């Protein structure tokens, strides 16, 4: 039975211990006899103990088992695995065979599933388990033998996966493992729980081969073996080892006899025999055949001796060189010391000269403020002669405030090593003087207290200048404050004037456009009336021409004010000059025909500028208009464009007019300066060229003129060059539409019923004008309201299809009306279009922000209203 040999030894020890005890009542012996008896009794006890121990040991040897059962994992190559016939083979199989031959004990080596093997050893069906990792959990269950092999345990993952380097990076993956493997305990301790368990390492590899798992943890030797065997080594990669385990054999916890039996058996196997078994399964280095071992070893010995001799020779040479180098270094050091001594003497001489040349006073004091040494180039700056200062404290020779300043500087230097900037005032026989102190700590050796070097510089003149500057600074600050106040007042006045000017222009624009709306509107209706007489049409055309001229002047004045105020918003984009040229030539052709002027356009193919399309069109139209108006009858005008330097294009308008005198060229771009043309018959305001130049500059361009009196003028504008996103032949696009084609407006559909238009306007003339315009349309019924609240009531009761809304109304303005229309579910979806004389850009932006569907400026164009009614209500002219 396990433990019987230990019980026998214990009984023998107790027997031997009791046998040497003297019996009670024995006769008292002498000292010598008792000592001799004690020695004899100890000797007898020791001999008896040795006899019993040898007897028990022999009994134990005779009781040694004839056979032990060892369970192993039969799927762990090259340590233990089965051949094609199912027989166990491997490194540990040969080791246990060797153990059996040395001990004479038969080994029943049983290979099985690893989890089953652990169950059998724990249940007592086996004596020993082999190829086992020692872990903290297992140490409570097994008694381990010594480690005999280090095993790396990495993570294997499919080549399509990246980023797996440690246990932390495995979170989120299902990990393939072998049932009962030490890797499972490690990963569980790392906080991982998602596993798929298999009965053997080969089963894990098979699962990975079919994609059942993409990540698995397995000891490196069997994993490498099975990956190569199944030709999967290129499909999987491994991480650095999670840990390095060690193989042990082990017995059940407390089975001391079996543990000693196995360990004694392994002790009988020599290291050479173990190495031979390991080389058989792990392989050995390839050696060159045909060379006897003794020759190889002899050669190695000779090479070693030669190497040692070579090293000794090299060492000897190196030693000689080091000695020579050291000698040279010592010589150089000696020269350096000599030179350093000379330099020190020179430095000392220079220091003495420097001290004599320093105009500052120099003192050496201790921390108590006591003078230790005094050096002064000017004795008149001392409170008393140097000889009287030595040994005294600063509080003894100067005022309390000055002494406190000196002491403060000394304590600051004692704490930080130096102190600068302290100023003191002293009353000297020559008058009051100011000094600035610089103090540095001078460390003393031999346990002496530190001293302090203090330089005292006379800064009286600087102090007087600072005081004067402070007085002047106060005066200057007052002047600056007063001037700043004046500038703020001037700025506020300027801003108020600019705001007043803008408000005035806005009001004047509204007041001028309101009557102009009636004038131009009725004039357009009369001009469109087929029944008007030629004489009436001629008069009406003069009214239209004058009205348009007046409107043009109003727009120029507003544009100029916006440019000067910096409130012009530009939208730069690539503008094709060929399209622009054809457009402005077409617009100017009627005026040119009246003046019998020939308009020509040069080649502009592929040229484009980066500018605001509306503003560059305005500039070119103004130049062409001037070239036509100020030309001679039958003259010519050329519109041309060419590349100008790098990154610019010059657009020029050349005419055959009378030209401009050189003395007038500097005044040409001044606002409202027409150079005397105001007395002639040609209409104009003198604003156009000034406005064009400022617009060109806002678009990062320049504008100029070349003119010679009697030969004509060339006005040009240079703008940044742009590249067109793609080549577009506008002429071919235009050719797809023939004159007379009808292009329906987006979303316009003929109305099957009578459409209702509500016009909210307080000006009777404008109401009458709108009535005349709408009367020309079929299928439209006009409702009018002179007040905002009346318009709201009609919008809610009559539910019009479209509302035209004036902004300035007597009771509530158009914005309030729009707000109530949008808040009422009955009128929320009704389109509302603003009709107003407010033409300032800020007004237009406010109209858009308020939520109007569209905007019609006054004076209105009849054709604009016609198109609006057609698009919104699907009407047609009668």
ZIFENBEL-V679639 format. One record per pair of residues at least 4 apart in sequence whose ideal C-beta (glycine too) atoms are under 7 Angstrom apart, sorted by the first residue. I is the first residue (numbers start at 0). GAP is how many residues later the second one is. Records with the same first field share a line. If there is no record, write none. Layout:
BEGIN
I: GAP / GAP
END
This chain:
BEGIN
1: 253 / 255
2: 4
3: 4
4: 4 / 51 / 55 / 252
5: 4
6: 4
7: 4 / 48 / 51
8: 4 / 44 / 47
9: 4
10: 4
11: 4 / 37 / 40 / 41 / 44
12: 4 / 36
13: 4
14: 4 / 37
15: 29 / 32 / 33 / 36
18: 26 / 29
19: 21 / 24 / 25
21: 4
28: 4 / 5 / 8
29: 4
30: 4
31: 4
32: 4
33: 4
34: 4
35: 4
36: 4
37: 4
38: 4
39: 4
40: 4
41: 4
42: 4
43: 4
44: 4
45: 4
46: 4
47: 4
48: 4
49: 4
50: 4
51: 4
52: 4
53: 4
54: 4
55: 4
56: 4
57: 4
58: 4
63: 41 / 197
64: 40
65: 39 / 40
66: 38 / 39 / 41
67: 37 / 39 / 40 / 59 / 60
68: 39 / 41 / 57 / 58
69: 26 / 37 / 38 / 39 / 40 / 56 / 57 / 58 / 60
70: 39 / 41 / 46 / 49 / 50 / 55 / 58
71: 8 / 20 / 37 / 39 / 45 / 58 / 59
72: 7 / 41 / 44 / 58
73: 6 / 7 / 8 / 14 / 37 / 38
74: 6 / 125 / 126 / 127 / 147
75: 4 / 5 / 55 / 125 / 146
76: 4 / 13 / 145 / 148
77: 12 / 13 / 143 / 147 / 203 / 204
78: 11 / 12 / 13 / 52
79: 8 / 10 / 12 / 13 / 31 / 51
80: 8 / 9
81: 4 / 5 / 6 / 7 / 29
82: 4 / 6
87: 5 / 21 / 23
88: 4
89: 191
90: 4 / 186 / 187 / 190
91: 4 / 38 / 39
92: 4 / 16
93: 4 / 183 / 186
94: 4 / 182
95: 4 / 11 / 13
96: 4
97: 4 / 171 / 175 / 179
98: 4 / 8 / 166 / 167 / 170
99: 5 / 6 / 7
101: 163 / 166 / 167
102: 162 / 165
109: 16
111: 4 / 5
112: 4 / 86 / 87
113: 4 / 64 / 65 / 66 / 67
114: 4 / 64 / 65
115: 4
116: 4 / 12
117: 4 / 11 / 62
118: 4
119: 5 / 6
120: 5 / 8 / 131
121: 19 / 130
126: 124 / 131
127: 121 / 123 / 130 / 134
128: 120 / 121
129: 119
130: 116
131: 116 / 118
132: 49 / 112 / 113
133: 4 / 5 / 10 / 112 / 114
134: 47 / 50
136: 48
137: 4
140: 112
141: 108 / 109 / 110 / 111
142: 107 / 108 / 110 / 112 / 116
143: 104 / 106
144: 103 / 104 / 105 / 117 / 118
146: 99 / 100 / 101
147: 99
148: 97 / 98
149: 94 / 96
150: 68 / 69 / 70 / 93 / 94 / 95 / 96
151: 68 / 89 / 92
152: 30 / 64 / 66 / 67 / 88 / 89 / 90 / 92
153: 66 / 84 / 85 / 86 / 87 / 88
154: 9 / 15 / 60 / 62 / 83 / 84 / 87
155: 60 / 62 / 67 / 80 / 82
156: 4 / 7 / 57 / 58 / 79 / 80
157: 56 / 77 / 78
158: 76 / 77 / 78
160: 53
162: 6
163: 5 / 6 / 51 / 75
164: 4 / 74 / 75
166: 20 / 23 / 25 / 75
169: 5 / 22 / 45
170: 21
172: 21 / 42
173: 20 / 22 / 39
174: 12 / 17 / 19 / 20 / 40 / 41 / 42
175: 20 / 22 / 28 / 31 / 32 / 37 / 39 / 40
176: 4 / 6 / 7 / 18 / 20 / 27 / 39 / 40
177: 20 / 22 / 23 / 26 / 40
178: 18 / 19 / 20
181: 4 / 63
182: 4 / 34
183: 4 / 11
184: 4
185: 4 / 56 / 57
186: 5 / 30
187: 4
195: 17
197: 5 / 6 / 9
198: 4
200: 4 / 17 / 21 / 22 / 25
201: 4 / 24
202: 4
203: 4 / 12 / 14
204: 4 / 18 / 21 / 22 / 25 / 27
205: 4
206: 5 / 6
207: 5 / 8 / 28
208: 21 / 23
217: 4 / 5
218: 4
219: 4
220: 4
221: 4
222: 4
223: 4
224: 4
225: 4
226: 5 / 6 / 9
227: 5
231: 4
248: 13
250: 4 / 7 / 8
254: 4
255: 4
256: 4
257: 4
258: 4
259: 4
260: 4
261: 4
262: 4
268: 4 / 5
270: 4
271: 4
272: 4
273: 4
274: 4
275: 4
277: 4
278: 4 / 5
290: 4 / 5
292: 4
293: 4
294: 4
295: 4
296: 4
297: 4
298: 4
299: 4
300: 4
301: 4
302: 4
303: 4
304: 4
305: 4
306: 4
307: 4
308: 4
309: 4
310: 4
311: 4
312: 4
313: 4
314: 4
315: 4
316: 4
317: 4
318: 4
319: 4
320: 4
321: 4
322: 4
323: 4
324: 4
325: 4
326: 4
327: 4
328: 4
329: 4
330: 4
331: 4
332: 4
333: 4
334: 4
335: 4
336: 4
337: 4
338: 4
339: 4
340: 4
341: 4
342: 4
343: 4
344: 4
345: 4
346: 4
347: 4
348: 4
349: 4
350: 4
351: 4
352: 4
353: 4
354: 7 / 20
355: 21
357: 4 / 19
358: 18
359: 95 / 96 / 97
360: 15 / 20 / 95
361: 13 / 91 / 93
362: 8 / 11 / 91 / 93
363: 8 / 9 / 87 / 89
364: 4 / 5 / 6 / 7 / 45 / 86 / 87 / 89
365: 4 / 6 / 83 / 85
366: 43 / 47 / 82 / 83
367: 25
368: 24 / 25 / 26 / 34 / 37 / 38 / 41
369: 21 / 22 / 23
370: 18 / 19 / 20 / 21
371: 79
373: 12 / 15 / 16
375: 5 / 6 / 10
378: 6
379: 50
380: 47 / 52 / 77
381: 4
382: 14 / 15 / 43 / 45
383: 4 / 5 / 13
385: 4
388: 8
391: 4 / 5
393: 4 / 9 / 12 / 13
394: 8
397: 4 / 5 / 28
398: 4
399: 4
400: 4
401: 4 / 22 / 23 / 24
402: 4
403: 4
404: 4 / 17 / 19
405: 4 / 18 / 31
406: 4
407: 4 / 14
408: 4 / 10 / 13 / 28 / 30
409: 4 / 29 / 42
410: 4
411: 4 / 7
412: 4 / 5 / 6 / 26 / 27 / 28 / 39
413: 27
416: 24
417: 21 / 22 / 23
418: 20
419: 18
420: 15
421: 15
422: 11 / 12 / 13
423: 11 / 13
424: 7 / 9
425: 7 / 9
426: 5
427: 5
432: 25 / 27
433: 25 / 26 / 29
434: 21 / 22 / 23 / 24
435: 21 / 23
436: 17 / 19
437: 17
438: 13 / 15
439: 12 / 13
440: 9 / 11
441: 8 / 9 / 10 / 11
442: 7
443: 4 / 5 / 6 / 7
458: 4
459: 4
460: 4
461: 4
462: 4
463: 4
464: 4
465: 4
466: 4
467: 4
468: 4
469: 4
470: 4
471: 4
472: 4
473: 4
474: 4
475: 4
476: 4
477: 4
478: 4
479: 4
480: 4
481: 4
482: 4
483: 4
484: 4
485: 4
486: 4
487: 4
488: 4
489: 4
490: 4
491: 4
492: 4
493: 4
494: 4
495: 4
496: 4
497: 4 / 67
498: 4
499: 4
500: 4
501: 4 / 59 / 63
502: 4
503: 4
504: 4 / 52 / 53 / 56
505: 4 / 332 / 334 / 337
506: 4
507: 4
508: 4 / 45 / 49 / 328 / 330 / 331
509: 4 / 298 / 327 / 328
511: 4 / 42
512: 4 / 324 / 326 / 345 / 346
513: 249 / 323 / 344
514: 4
515: 4 / 31 / 34 / 35 / 343
516: 4 / 249 / 320 / 341 / 342 / 343
517: 4 / 247 / 248 / 251
518: 4 / 24 / 28
519: 4 / 24 / 27 / 339
520: 4 / 248 / 338 / 339 / 341
521: 4 / 247
522: 4 / 17 / 20 / 21 / 24
523: 4 / 338
524: 4 / 247 / 248 / 337
525: 6 / 10 / 14
526: 10 / 13 / 14 / 17
527: 334
531: 4 / 5
532: 4
533: 4
534: 4
535: 4
536: 4
537: 4
538: 4
539: 4
540: 4
541: 4
542: 4
543: 4
544: 4
545: 4
546: 4
547: 4
548: 4 / 134
549: 4
550: 4 / 308
551: 4
552: 4 / 132
553: 4
554: 4
555: 4 / 129 / 131 / 132 / 135
556: 4 / 130
557: 4 / 281 / 282
558: 4 / 132
559: 4 / 111 / 127 / 130 / 131
560: 4
561: 5 / 6 / 279
562: 5 / 128 / 131 / 132
566: 274
567: 130
568: 272
569: 42 / 45 / 128 / 129
570: 41
571: 38 / 39 / 40 / 127
572: 40
573: 34 / 36 / 148 / 149 / 150
574: 5 / 33 / 34 / 36 / 38 / 41
575: 4 / 32 / 148
576: 4 / 27 / 30 / 31 / 32 / 64 / 74
577: 4 / 26 / 27
578: 4 / 151
579: 4 / 36 / 37 / 40
580: 4 / 20 / 23 / 58
581: 4
582: 4
583: 4 / 33 / 36 / 37 / 40
584: 4 / 14 / 16 / 54
586: 34
587: 4 / 11 / 36 / 37 / 40
588: 4 / 10
589: 4
590: 4 / 37
591: 5 / 7 / 36
594: 33 / 36 / 38
595: 37 / 38
596: 31 / 34 / 38 / 39 / 40
597: 38
598: 38
599: 36 / 38
600: 38
601: 36 / 37 / 38 / 39
603: 37
606: 34 / 42
607: 114 / 115 / 116
608: 7 / 40 / 110 / 111 / 112 / 113
609: 110 / 112
610: 4 / 5 / 88 / 108
611: 4 / 87
612: 4
613: 4
614: 4 / 80 / 84
615: 4 / 83 / 103
616: 4
617: 4 / 77
618: 4 / 73 / 76 / 77 / 98
619: 4 / 31
620: 4
621: 4 / 66 / 70
622: 4 / 30 / 69 / 92
623: 4 / 13 / 15 / 29
624: 4
625: 4 / 62
626: 4 / 10 / 26 / 28
627: 9
628: 53
629: 27 / 52
630: 4 / 6 / 24 / 25 / 26
631: 24 / 25 / 26
634: 20 / 21 / 22
635: 20
636: 16 / 18
637: 16
638: 14
639: 12 / 14
640: 8 / 9 / 10
641: 8
642: 6
643: 4 / 5 / 6 / 74
646: 73 / 74
647: 70 / 71 / 72 / 73
648: 70 / 72
649: 66 / 68
650: 65 / 66 / 68
651: 62 / 63 / 64
652: 62
653: 58 / 60
654: 57 / 58
655: 56
656: 55 / 56
657: 52
658: 48 / 49 / 50 / 51 / 52 / 53 / 54
659: 4 / 5 / 8 / 47 / 49 / 53
660: 48
663: 4 / 11
664: 40 / 42
666: 6 / 8
667: 7 / 21 / 37
668: 20 / 21 / 24
669: 20
670: 15 / 16 / 19
671: 13 / 14 / 15
672: 13
673: 4 / 10 / 12
676: 5 / 7
686: 4
687: 4
688: 4
689: 4
690: 4
691: 4 / 11
692: 4 / 10
693: 4
694: 4
695: 5 / 6 / 7 / 21
696: 4 / 5
698: 20
699: 20
700: 16 / 17 / 18 / 19
701: 16
702: 14
703: 12
704: 8 / 9 / 10
705: 8
706: 6
728: 4
729: 4
730: 4
736: 4
743: 4
744: 125 / 126
747: 122 / 123 / 126
748: 125
749: 124
750: 4 / 28 / 122 / 123
753: 25 / 27
754: 24 / 25 / 46 / 118 / 120
755: 25 / 27 / 42 / 44 / 45
756: 17 / 23 / 24 / 25 / 26 / 43 / 44 / 45 / 47 / 116
757: 25 / 27 / 33 / 36 / 37 / 42 / 45
758: 8 / 11 / 23 / 25 / 45
759: 25 / 28 / 31 / 43 / 45 / 46 / 49 / 57
760: 5 / 6 / 9 / 23 / 25 / 45
761: 24 / 44 / 47 / 48
762: 4
763: 4
764: 4
765: 4
766: 4 / 17
767: 4
768: 4
769: 4 / 12
770: 4 / 11
772: 89 / 92
773: 6 / 8
775: 101 / 102
776: 92 / 98 / 99 / 100 / 101
777: 97 / 98 / 100
778: 96
779: 89 / 93 / 95
782: 11 / 15 / 17
784: 5 / 6 / 9
785: 4
786: 4 / 22 / 23 / 24
787: 4 / 21 / 23 / 24 / 28 / 29
788: 4 / 22 / 23
789: 4
790: 4 / 26
791: 4 / 25 / 28
792: 4
793: 4
794: 5 / 8 / 26 / 32 / 35
795: 28 / 30 / 31
799: 30
800: 72
801: 29 / 70 / 71
802: 27 / 29
803: 29 / 31
804: 9 / 12 / 13 / 27 / 28 / 29 / 30
805: 8 / 29 / 30
806: 6 / 7 / 27 / 29 / 31
807: 5
808: 4 / 5
811: 4 / 5
813: 4 / 20
814: 4 / 35
815: 4
816: 4
817: 4 / 14 / 32 / 33 / 34
818: 4
819: 4
820: 6 / 9 / 11
821: 6 / 29
823: 4
830: 22 / 41
831: 20 / 21
832: 19 / 20 / 21 / 22 / 23
833: 13 / 18 / 21 / 22
834: 21 / 23 / 25
835: 22
836: 21
837: 5
838: 4 / 18
840: 4
841: 4
842: 4
843: 4 / 11
844: 4
845: 4
846: 5 / 8
847: 4
855: 4 / 8 / 12
859: 4 / 5
861: 4
862: 4
863: 4
864: 4
865: 4 / 11
866: 4
867: 4
868: 4 / 6
869: 4 / 5 / 6
END
